[in-house]
Amino acid sequence: MKIISWHDFEQVELRVGTIVSAEAFKEARQPAYQLKVDFGGDIGIKKSSAQITDLYRTDELIGKQVIAVINFPPKQIGPMMSECLVTGFFQADGAVVLAVPDKPCSNGAKLG
């Protein structure tokens, strides 16, 4: 485990957003969804590719709040430009469990 400074941690923009769109990402090399996540008025809606198909269906993702890193540079993933990294935890079998707030939060709220 690498130790980082508090200053390093403060540079990461971990924000709460609500998934407003989720669809199969057919062009992805590994099974994934294309998500659109609403981070509120100041940040807006950002796109993300998420390899969460093992445990989630697209219809159950709509309206779910997630925690995402919003200040990585955009990354080209196949034909889409991913604008944020939706966070989750790997299980032993490789499936990803989304990192989510346990109570409703305002879109754009910062982890801190």
C-alpha atoms as one frame of an Amber mdcrd trajectory, in Angstrom:
protein
   0.000   0.000   0.000   1.303   3.404  -0.980   0.890   6.197   1.576  -0.322
   9.518   0.145  -0.534  12.945   1.717  -3.740  14.695   2.715  -2.952  17.192
  -0.048  -2.939  14.342  -2.598  -6.341  13.132  -1.382  -7.810  16.636  -1.562
  -6.999  16.740  -5.274  -9.446  13.893  -6.028 -12.967  15.172  -6.753 -15.216
  12.360  -5.487 -18.795  13.471  -6.068 -22.287  12.010  -5.783 -24.369  11.794
  -8.935 -27.591  10.146 -10.049 -27.614   7.786 -13.020 -30.081   9.165 -15.578
 -29.287   6.816 -18.474 -27.829   3.308 -18.733 -27.479   1.171 -21.841 -25.404
  -1.756 -23.038 -22.029  -0.668 -24.440 -21.910  -3.074 -27.364 -18.573  -1.778
 -28.704 -16.698  -2.332 -25.410 -14.064  -5.094 -25.318 -15.442  -6.399 -22.026
 -19.112  -6.299 -21.011 -19.959  -2.780 -19.870 -22.684  -0.153 -19.717 -22.639
   3.401 -20.996 -23.897   5.598 -18.181 -24.941   9.222 -18.002 -24.642  10.584
 -14.469 -26.176  13.869 -13.279 -23.879  15.734 -10.880 -26.131  18.789 -10.538
 -26.155  22.293 -11.959 -22.523  23.296 -11.443 -21.082  20.093 -12.950 -23.875
  18.783 -15.168 -24.239  15.365 -16.777 -21.117  13.289 -17.463 -20.700  10.043
 -19.416 -18.952   6.954 -18.114 -18.262   3.379 -19.153 -18.778   0.944 -16.285
 -18.016  -2.779 -16.179 -20.825  -3.574 -13.767 -22.884  -5.981 -15.888 -22.432
  -8.957 -13.538 -24.517  -7.513 -10.714 -26.680  -4.775 -12.268 -29.287  -4.444
 -15.019 -29.710  -1.179 -16.916 -33.295  -0.698 -15.709 -32.312  -0.909 -12.033
 -29.484   1.620 -12.453 -31.725   4.530 -13.450 -32.155   6.793 -10.407 -29.355
   5.122  -8.428 -26.880   7.464  -6.795 -23.197   6.627  -7.226 -19.832   8.039
  -6.195 -17.544   9.032  -9.049 -14.216  10.750  -9.677 -15.015  13.738 -11.885
 -11.588  15.333 -12.343  -9.693  12.698 -14.322  -9.012  13.758 -17.904 -11.567
  12.424 -20.416 -10.648   8.966 -21.717 -11.555   7.513 -25.093 -13.172   4.092
 -24.655 -14.114   2.705 -28.044 -16.442   5.196 -29.724 -17.283   7.115 -26.531
 -15.398   9.658 -24.443 -15.654   8.732 -20.751 -15.818  11.870 -18.573 -15.875
  10.396 -15.068 -14.963   7.200 -13.205 -17.857   5.547 -11.383 -16.351   3.814
  -8.344 -16.919   0.329  -7.004 -15.368  -2.580  -5.158 -14.139  -5.814  -6.748
 -15.484  -9.069  -5.349 -13.387 -12.256  -5.371 -15.017 -13.359  -8.645 -14.227
 -10.028 -10.352 -17.762  -8.627 -10.178 -17.971  -4.957  -9.198 -20.226  -3.651
  -6.418 -20.949   0.053  -6.856 -19.818   2.523  -4.204 -23.000   4.375  -3.239
 -24.131   6.724  -0.467 -26.338   4.962   2.083 -28.748   7.929   2.235 -29.882
  10.321  -0.530 -27.445  13.173  -1.212 -27.571  16.284  -3.346 -26.116  15.674
  -6.797 -22.603  17.089  -6.875 -22.015  16.688  -3.120 -18.278  16.212  -2.493
 -16.826  13.406  -0.420 -14.731  14.919   2.289
